[in-house]
């Protein structure tokens, strides 16, 4: 079986595909001046783009991992998440508080998606 890598960069690629499953890298906002809602919107848009490049979509997400720099932002992130996620195809999900790579980063999300 072939492994497909999407947008390889210096230390990672945006996604890898193997055996009909797409694994995204953790996506973060590019405009870190925004609040958690704005950053979450950016991250989910980036996920949409990566999944489209891999030939799949959010309705096929199997699992999501969400890291928040402050778990108290969970409710605000969830409002954006619920407006974005396919309500008929909710994935398994974990949300945890974590120290992210840049202190201005408020949210990072990675998904595993069927093709």
Secondary structure in CASP SS format (residue, H / E / C, confidence):
PFRMAT SS
TARGET T0000
AUTHOR 0000-0000-0000
METHOD secondary structure of the structure
MODEL  1
X C 1.00
X C 1.00
X E 1.00
X E 1.00
X E 1.00
X E 1.00
X E 1.00
X E 1.00
X C 1.00
X C 1.00
X C 1.00
X C 1.00
X E 1.00
X E 1.00
X E 1.00
X E 1.00
X E 1.00
X E 1.00
X C 1.00
X C 1.00
X E 1.00
X E 1.00
X E 1.00
X E 1.00
X C 1.00
X C 1.00
X E 1.00
X E 1.00
X C 1.00
X C 1.00
X C 1.00
X C 1.00
X C 1.00
X C 1.00
X C 1.00
X H 1.00
X H 1.00
X H 1.00
X H 1.00
X H 1.00
X H 1.00
X H 1.00
X H 1.00
X H 1.00
X H 1.00
X H 1.00
X H 1.00
X H 1.00
X H 1.00
X H 1.00
X H 1.00
X H 1.00
X H 1.00
X C 1.00
X C 1.00
X C 1.00
X C 1.00
X H 1.00
X H 1.00
X H 1.00
X E 1.00
X E 1.00
X E 1.00
X E 1.00
X E 1.00
X E 1.00
X E 1.00
X E 1.00
X C 1.00
X C 1.00
X H 1.00
X H 1.00
X H 1.00
X H 1.00
X H 1.00
X H 1.00
X H 1.00
X H 1.00
X H 1.00
X H 1.00
X H 1.00
X H 1.00
X H 1.00
X H 1.00
X C 1.00
X C 1.00
X C 1.00
X C 1.00
X C 1.00
X C 1.00
X C 1.00
X E 1.00
X E 1.00
X E 1.00
X E 1.00
X E 1.00
X E 1.00
X C 1.00
X C 1.00
X C 1.00
X C 1.00
X C 1.00
X C 1.00
X C 1.00
X C 1.00
X C 1.00
X E 1.00
X E 1.00
X E 1.00
X E 1.00
X E 1.00
X E 1.00
X E 1.00
X E 1.00
X C 1.00
END
